[in-house]
């Protein structure tokens, strides 16, 4: 007797078993055991399972699902707007993404799904986001920089980055020197010759701008720049070598959109403390992720004039529109390189 036949026997006897007294239930169980070959305890468990199951749920046990497929679809749209961020960094930004999409009349989800998405906990967001398939490319490779002979003219700075005053700017070979709403008080490059040279040193002295540098081969001295080489430049552009002049303009166009997108809409959690336990590090991060824009608004040493200027700029931006433009510009950069660049040649040993 196969499972389908056994299921039919139990369904046929279920009503009599549930409605019968102790003697009647014993008779039903005896007949079930003789027909199916199951033990008495096994038959009792099967009847109990069938009693607890709701036929309308198609045999699914447990409480009804709160976040139905329409809610998950809305979450995925928000997740894609946020550059496929992790659940912890995405959760604080969900309401703002939804509000902007509604303002732009681009939100295509019903009110019930929207309400549930707004109320979704961080843990639930983390679970569902973990099941999404990421489309961003995983790049690989490495790059090198050359040191300057003028580095002895610039003092080294190794610490004090937890609470720097507004106006301290880190610059490096890979960084974009974009326009800043703050008055610069200090420039902190790495040891690259682009900034460690006589011209920059003289300029800093003439303009009363403090200039410090990081130690060679100590990336943590310039941590706020070095980390962006990975999760900004290489995560969006990759490691490909661009040897075509036309890609410079395309990259500048990309960074013009990518910079405000990251500053206004992509949240992160800073490290609060690190503790070494044996061979491992225990890292404690902020509980709530914040965008650079939100962090500036919380600073007391930033004037209200600057904050109001940033608020006005923020009100005009749309993360979904910017994300589409970023994807288009990334494709354009790589298309130019593939079309006009020099193809890589395999080495003789390959």
Backbone torsions as a table, in degrees:
resi	resn	phi	psi	omega
1	UNK	NA	125.7	-179.7
2	UNK	-85.8	177.3	-175.1
3	UNK	-65.0	-35.0	-179.8
4	UNK	-65.1	-41.0	178.0
5	UNK	-66.6	-39.4	178.3
6	UNK	-63.7	-41.0	178.5
7	UNK	-62.0	-38.9	177.8
8	UNK	-63.9	-38.4	178.3
9	UNK	-64.4	-43.9	-179.6
10	UNK	-66.4	-40.6	178.4
11	UNK	-63.9	-35.4	179.3
12	UNK	-68.5	-35.3	-176.3
13	UNK	-95.4	-5.4	-174.3
14	UNK	-61.0	-47.8	-177.0
15	UNK	-62.4	-43.2	179.3
16	UNK	-65.4	-36.5	-179.2
17	UNK	-67.9	-43.7	-177.4
18	UNK	-71.4	-33.8	-177.1
19	UNK	-86.4	-18.5	-174.4
20	UNK	-79.3	161.6	174.7
21	UNK	-81.7	-170.0	-175.4
22	UNK	-62.0	-41.1	-179.0
23	UNK	-66.7	-43.7	-178.8
24	UNK	-64.6	-40.2	178.5
25	UNK	-62.8	-37.1	177.7
26	UNK	-63.6	-40.2	178.6
27	UNK	-65.6	-41.6	179.3
28	UNK	-63.2	-44.4	179.7
29	UNK	-62.5	-38.7	179.8
30	UNK	-62.5	-43.0	179.9
31	UNK	-67.9	-37.2	178.5
32	UNK	-63.0	-43.5	-179.1
33	UNK	-63.5	-41.2	-179.6
34	UNK	-67.3	-36.6	-176.0
35	UNK	-80.8	-45.4	-173.1
36	UNK	-92.7	-21.1	-177.2
37	UNK	82.5	5.3	177.7
38	UNK	-77.9	163.8	174.1
39	UNK	-79.7	166.1	-179.4
40	UNK	-63.4	-43.4	179.4
41	UNK	-64.2	-38.3	178.8
42	UNK	-64.8	-38.3	178.5
43	UNK	-67.4	-39.4	178.7
44	UNK	-62.6	-43.8	179.2
45	UNK	-62.9	-37.7	179.3
46	UNK	-65.8	-44.1	177.0
47	UNK	-62.8	-38.8	-179.6
48	UNK	-65.2	-41.4	178.6
49	UNK	-63.8	-42.4	178.7
50	UNK	-67.1	-31.5	179.1
51	UNK	-68.8	-37.1	-176.7
52	UNK	-79.0	-24.4	-178.1
53	UNK	-76.1	139.5	176.0
54	UNK	-92.8	122.1	-177.9
55	UNK	-62.0	-25.8	179.8
56	UNK	-72.9	-21.1	-179.9
57	UNK	-88.9	4.2	178.4
58	UNK	67.5	30.1	178.6
59	UNK	89.1	-1.2	-179.2
60	UNK	-79.7	129.4	-179.5
61	UNK	-95.7	166.0	177.0
62	UNK	95.4	178.2	-178.4
63	UNK	-73.4	159.6	-179.6
64	UNK	-61.5	148.6	-179.5
65	UNK	-72.6	128.1	-179.5
66	UNK	-77.8	-48.5	-176.3
67	UNK	-97.1	93.1	-177.8
68	UNK	-73.4	170.3	-177.5
69	UNK	-55.0	-31.3	179.4
70	UNK	-68.3	-32.8	176.5
71	UNK	-69.7	-42.1	179.0
72	UNK	-63.8	-38.2	177.7
73	UNK	-64.0	-40.1	177.0
74	UNK	-64.8	-40.2	177.8
75	UNK	-62.9	-39.1	-179.5
76	UNK	-66.5	-36.4	176.8
77	UNK	-62.4	-43.4	178.8
78	UNK	-65.4	-39.7	179.5
79	UNK	-61.9	-39.9	178.3
80	UNK	-69.6	-35.0	176.2
81	UNK	-62.6	-37.1	-179.5
82	UNK	-86.3	23.7	178.2
83	UNK	59.2	38.0	174.0
84	UNK	58.0	46.3	-179.2
85	UNK	-72.6	162.1	176.6
86	UNK	-70.2	165.0	-175.7
87	UNK	-60.8	-39.0	-178.7
88	UNK	-64.5	-39.0	-179.7
89	UNK	-82.1	-26.0	-178.3
90	UNK	-78.6	-37.6	-171.2
91	UNK	-54.0	-47.1	-178.7
92	UNK	-66.1	-17.2	-175.1
93	UNK	-97.8	-5.5	-172.9
94	UNK	-59.8	-48.4	-177.0
95	UNK	-62.0	-40.4	-179.7
96	UNK	-67.6	-41.4	177.2
97	UNK	-59.4	-44.7	-179.4
98	UNK	-63.2	-45.7	-178.4
99	UNK	-59.8	-42.0	-179.0
100	UNK	-69.1	-39.3	178.0
101	UNK	-64.8	-38.6	176.7
102	UNK	-66.0	-41.4	178.3
103	UNK	-61.6	-37.8	179.8
104	UNK	-84.3	-0.7	-179.4
105	UNK	59.6	40.7	-180.0
106	UNK	-119.3	8.1	-179.5
107	UNK	-90.5	115.7	-172.3
108	UNK	-108.6	26.8	-177.6
109	UNK	-115.1	150.1	-174.7
110	UNK	-71.7	169.6	-175.0
111	UNK	-67.0	-35.7	-178.7
112	UNK	-66.6	-46.5	179.0
113	UNK	-63.3	-39.3	179.3
114	UNK	-64.6	-43.2	179.5
115	UNK	-62.0	-44.9	-179.8
116	UNK	-65.5	-38.0	179.6
117	UNK	-65.8	-39.0	178.2
118	UNK	-64.6	-32.0	-177.4
119	UNK	-91.0	-3.8	-176.6
120	UNK	-64.3	135.0	-178.9
121	UNK	-75.3	163.6	179.6
122	UNK	-63.8	-37.8	179.7
123	UNK	-63.6	-41.2	179.0
124	UNK	-67.2	-40.4	177.2
125	UNK	-60.2	-42.2	179.9
126	UNK	-61.7	-41.5	-178.9
127	UNK	-65.0	-48.8	-176.3
128	UNK	-70.6	-39.4	178.9
129	UNK	-63.5	-34.2	179.0
130	UNK	-63.4	-20.0	178.9
131	UNK	-92.5	-6.0	179.4
132	UNK	-77.9	150.9	179.3
133	UNK	-95.0	121.2	-179.1
134	UNK	-78.2	142.2	-178.8
135	UNK	-107.4	-13.0	-179.6
136	UNK	-68.0	141.6	-176.5
137	UNK	-71.5	147.9	171.1
138	UNK	-98.1	112.0	-177.1
139	UNK	-94.0	161.1	176.0
140	UNK	-144.4	158.3	179.6
141	UNK	138.2	-176.5	179.6
142	UNK	-152.4	163.7	179.2
143	UNK	-137.0	166.7	-179.7
144	UNK	-132.0	157.9	175.8
145	UNK	-128.9	159.5	-179.5
146	UNK	-113.2	141.7	-176.7
147	UNK	-85.7	159.7	-178.0
148	UNK	-104.9	154.8	177.0
149	UNK	-85.7	-2.5	-178.3
150	UNK	-97.7	4.3	-172.6
151	UNK	-64.4	-22.5	180.0
152	UNK	-68.3	-16.1	-180.0
153	UNK	-79.6	-14.9	-175.5
154	UNK	-113.9	127.6	-179.7
155	UNK	-69.2	154.2	-179.7
156	UNK	-88.8	140.7	172.8
157	UNK	-127.1	127.0	-174.2
158	UNK	-115.8	-21.1	-172.6
159	UNK	-138.5	-174.2	179.1
160	UNK	85.7	14.0	-176.7
161	UNK	-87.9	-6.6	179.5
162	UNK	-67.9	-40.2	-178.4
163	UNK	-134.8	64.2	178.1
164	UNK	-75.8	152.0	177.5
165	UNK	-74.4	158.9	178.9
166	UNK	-64.9	134.3	-180.0
167	UNK	110.0	-8.7	175.0
168	UNK	-82.4	123.2	-174.0
169	UNK	-120.9	129.7	173.7
170	UNK	-95.8	133.0	179.4
171	UNK	-130.4	150.8	179.3
172	UNK	-154.6	-179.6	-178.5
173	UNK	-56.0	-39.9	-173.9
174	UNK	-91.3	-7.4	-171.6
175	UNK	-83.2	152.4	173.1
176	UNK	-95.0	131.4	178.9
177	UNK	-92.3	78.6	-177.0
178	UNK	-82.4	166.8	178.2
179	UNK	-66.8	138.7	-175.6
180	UNK	-117.0	140.7	176.9
181	UNK	-78.5	-4.6	-176.0
182	UNK	-108.6	153.7	173.6
183	UNK	-77.3	125.3	-177.7
184	UNK	-70.9	132.9	175.3
185	UNK	-114.7	-24.4	179.5
186	UNK	-153.2	143.3	173.9
187	UNK	-117.6	132.1	-176.3
188	UNK	-129.0	86.4	178.5
189	UNK	-86.2	175.8	168.5
190	UNK	-83.6	-161.0	-175.2
191	UNK	-93.4	19.5	179.6
192	UNK	-72.4	149.9	-177.6
193	UNK	-72.5	-9.8	179.4
194	UNK	-63.3	-32.2	-178.2
195	UNK	-121.7	-25.8	176.4
196	UNK	-89.0	84.7	178.6
197	UNK	-152.5	170.3	-174.9
198	UNK	-62.1	-36.7	-178.1
199	UNK	-63.1	-46.8	-178.8
200	UNK	-68.3	-37.9	179.0
201	UNK	-64.4	-43.9	178.5
202	UNK	-65.3	-40.1	178.9
203	UNK	-62.4	-42.1	179.6
204	UNK	-63.7	-39.3	179.6
205	UNK	-68.3	-39.2	-178.3
206	UNK	-70.6	-33.6	-176.7
207	UNK	-98.9	7.7	179.7
208	UNK	58.2	39.4	178.9
209	UNK	-101.5	120.8	176.8
210	UNK	-64.3	138.4	-180.0
211	UNK	-133.4	120.1	177.1
212	UNK	-127.3	171.0	-179.6
213	UNK	-140.7	164.4	176.3
214	UNK	-91.5	157.9	178.2
215	UNK	-71.2	145.1	175.9
216	UNK	-60.3	137.0	177.6
217	UNK	64.4	23.1	173.8
218	UNK	-124.7	84.0	-173.3
219	UNK	-66.3	-23.7	-179.9
220	UNK	-69.3	-18.9	174.5
221	UNK	-65.6	-21.6	-179.9
222	UNK	-128.1	43.8	-167.0
223	UNK	-62.1	-37.1	-175.1
224	UNK	-69.1	-22.8	175.1
225	UNK	-88.7	-46.6	-175.4
226	UNK	-59.8	-37.3	-178.8
227	UNK	-66.2	-29.2	-179.6
228	UNK	-77.9	-17.4	173.1
229	UNK	-61.2	-32.6	-179.1
230	UNK	-88.3	-59.8	-171.7
231	UNK	-87.0	4.0	173.7
232	UNK	-120.1	-69.3	-173.2
233	UNK	-64.5	-56.4	-174.9
234	UNK	-75.3	-28.7	178.9
235	UNK	-68.8	-33.2	-178.3
236	UNK	-97.9	-38.3	-175.0
237	UNK	-100.7	-37.2	178.2
238	UNK	98.8	-170.1	-176.1
239	UNK	-103.0	4.1	-175.8
240	UNK	-63.0	142.0	178.3
241	UNK	-81.6	123.3	-179.7
242	UNK	-101.9	109.8	-177.4
243	UNK	-115.4	23.3	179.8
244	UNK	-117.6	133.1	-178.6
245	UNK	-60.3	-33.4	-177.7
246	UNK	-65.3	-23.6	179.8
247	UNK	-70.8	-20.9	179.4
248	UNK	-62.9	-48.6	178.5
249	UNK	-64.0	-38.6	179.3
250	UNK	-66.2	-40.0	177.7
251	UNK	-66.4	-39.9	177.4
252	UNK	-62.3	-40.9	176.4
253	UNK	-62.5	-39.7	178.6
254	UNK	-63.4	-47.6	-177.7
255	UNK	-67.5	-27.8	177.0
256	UNK	-62.9	-29.0	177.9
257	UNK	-94.8	-38.4	-176.2
258	UNK	-66.1	-37.8	-176.9
259	UNK	-61.9	-54.0	177.5
260	UNK	-65.9	-30.8	177.6
261	UNK	-61.7	-45.9	179.9
262	UNK	-70.8	-39.2	-177.0
263	UNK	-71.1	-31.4	-174.4
264	UNK	-98.7	-26.2	-167.7
265	UNK	-130.0	-9.7	-178.8
266	UNK	-106.1	114.4	-175.8
267	UNK	-90.5	158.6	176.8
268	UNK	-147.9	160.7	178.7
269	UNK	-113.5	119.7	179.9
270	UNK	-77.0	156.1	176.9
271	UNK	-76.9	128.1	178.3
272	UNK	-90.2	-42.3	-179.5
273	UNK	-155.8	156.6	174.9
274	UNK	-132.2	133.3	-179.7
275	UNK	-131.6	128.6	179.7
276	UNK	-86.6	122.4	177.4
277	UNK	-121.3	101.8	-176.9
278	UNK	65.5	-124.0	179.9
279	UNK	-93.7	4.5	-176.4
280	UNK	-119.3	161.7	175.8
281	UNK	-110.6	132.6	172.9
282	UNK	-97.3	112.4	-175.9
283	UNK	-104.4	126.8	177.1
284	UNK	-110.1	124.1	-178.9
285	UNK	-110.7	168.9	175.8
286	UNK	-59.5	145.8	-179.9
287	UNK	-73.0	-35.7	-177.8
288	UNK	-114.6	125.3	178.5
289	UNK	-74.9	145.7	-179.5
290	UNK	-135.0	151.6	175.3
291	UNK	-86.1	159.0	174.0
292	UNK	-55.9	-35.5	177.6
293	UNK	-60.8	-44.6	178.8
294	UNK	-66.2	-36.6	179.7
295	UNK	-66.9	-36.8	178.1
296	UNK	-65.8	-41.0	-179.8
297	UNK	-65.0	-25.3	179.9
298	UNK	-83.6	-13.9	-177.6
299	UNK	-73.6	136.1	178.8
300	UNK	-85.1	-18.2	-178.7
301	UNK	-92.5	12.1	175.1
302	UNK	-106.4	130.5	-176.1
303	UNK	-68.7	155.9	177.8
304	UNK	-65.3	-29.1	178.5
305	UNK	-63.2	-43.9	178.5
306	UNK	-66.6	-41.9	-179.7
307	UNK	-63.5	-42.0	179.0
308	UNK	-65.1	-35.6	177.0
309	UNK	-64.4	-41.6	178.6
310	UNK	-68.4	-38.5	177.9
311	UNK	-62.2	-41.8	179.4
312	UNK	-64.6	-40.6	177.4
313	UNK	-65.7	-41.7	-178.4
314	UNK	-61.8	-36.7	-177.6
315	UNK	-67.9	-16.8	-178.4
316	UNK	-96.6	-5.0	-173.5
317	UNK	-96.4	149.2	177.1
318	UNK	-128.9	114.3	-177.0
319	UNK	-62.9	-36.0	-179.4
320	UNK	-66.1	-44.1	178.4
321	UNK	-64.0	-41.3	-179.8
322	UNK	-67.0	-38.3	179.8
323	UNK	-63.7	-42.3	177.5
324	UNK	-62.8	-40.2	179.3
325	UNK	-67.3	-38.2	177.5
326	UNK	-62.3	-46.4	178.6
327	UNK	-59.9	-40.1	179.5
328	UNK	-65.7	-41.3	-177.9
329	UNK	-71.8	-34.5	175.9
330	UNK	-62.7	-44.4	177.8
331	UNK	-62.1	-38.4	180.0
332	UNK	-64.3	-42.3	179.4
333	UNK	-59.2	-48.2	-177.7
334	UNK	-71.2	-31.8	176.5
335	UNK	-64.6	-41.3	178.8
336	UNK	-63.7	-43.1	-179.5
337	UNK	-64.4	-43.1	-179.7
338	UNK	-66.8	-32.5	-176.3
339	UNK	-80.3	-41.8	-172.5
340	UNK	-112.6	-10.5	-176.0
341	UNK	-77.6	166.3	177.5
342	UNK	-80.0	124.8	-180.0
343	UNK	-66.9	144.6	179.0
344	UNK	-70.8	136.8	179.3
345	UNK	-102.5	139.0	177.2
346	UNK	-74.5	141.8	178.1
347	UNK	-71.6	162.0	-177.8
348	UNK	-64.4	-27.7	-179.1
349	UNK	-79.6	-12.5	-176.7
350	UNK	-75.5	NA	NA
